[in-house]
Amino acid sequence: MLVYLLNSNLVFTKGLDASQADYFQKVGENKLTMDVEDFCIDRAKCLKQFAAEVYKLGFDEDPQYAMLKFLLTKPLLHTDQSPDSMMDWSLFH
């Protein structure tokens, strides 16, 4: 979801025709064979370290939530943003 929000597309759907009968199978194959370097491109490069840690997790492993939260927060800090700062969409509520 974050990659889509940053890039407005998902790389594993590029070149595929959504009307193909095997569209979802091909998307699944692309997801399984794609590595972090191919997935986190363009504006989503800032998520590479986070994605690499998530990719390494086994099904039965407990994530290190504090570290993952930091890896998501780190790109904000490089842009002088605060993770708890008010965003423009918050002003309308």
C-alpha angles and dihedrals in degrees: 000000000000092000090051092049091050099043103024089229142054118239095216090065097050114119094013123118110225090212092063114112091228096044096119092045091053092046089052092049090050091051093051095049099039119098129209093263091058095041102046101057136140111003091356092067087101088068096057096099092046092047092047091056092047092047089055094055117107120220094254097041123109111232120235093240097186092055093045091049090051091050089054092046096047096077090053091054091053088058094048090251124136119222089226097045119118115264124213093251089057090064093068096059 
